[in-house]
């Protein structure tokens, strides 16, 4: 499917909201753009479903563009992912976390999550084992380097996790993060608050057996915060 409106008609705006004429992407993408993230150097990582052409050049479902919208040919993912990319996040060291519904990335078994080096090659030091049994839709890197992952999965590396898991810097599961049964349906987004608490949103109605309709707030260890909405008593808010 050719969808030029997803990028060819997308324009770059300057900080004051005016059109940025320096960002030129030509005819744009063939396919659906599902994820965009900006690197510290201003370059853009773009991922999606059935991305096959950018401005007339054959590409894979994840590419990097220069700050001016031109294709960065120094970013080489080889054969890339074998299914859609849903999420792209950069780490402070420049490495790149990519989540989606793929099984393999450039021939490497990478079930729904992979970490790339800044040049696009697979980082083999990040080992998630058998990974997720369904799609990854949200990835957050904590200040300590640990990685929060949300999605439609119910298992991670054979363990029941119910839509959310936390990984250590090497890709292994963090044993200190205990979600119990987790959610009973998809986690679509994960946000880390400045105080270390974690907010998740999605299609779920329960978290570890407790009713939570589409939104839940967790402690940093993965357990549910039972009173997540401030209650005001005699003029004072209690959390």
Buried (B, 14 or more C-beta within 10 A) or exposed (E): EBBBEBBBEBEBEEEEEEEBEEBEBBBBBBBBBBBBBEBEEEBBBBBBBBBBBBBEEEBBBBBBBBBEBBBBEEBEBEEBBBBBBBBBBBBEEEBBBBBBBBEBBBEEEBBBBBBBBBEBBBBEEBBBEEBBBBBBBBBBBBEEEBBBBBBBBBBBBEEEBBBBBBBBBEBEBBEEBBBBBBBBBBBBBBBBEEEEBBBBBBBBEBBBEEEBEEBBBBEBEBBBBEEBEEEEEEEEEEE
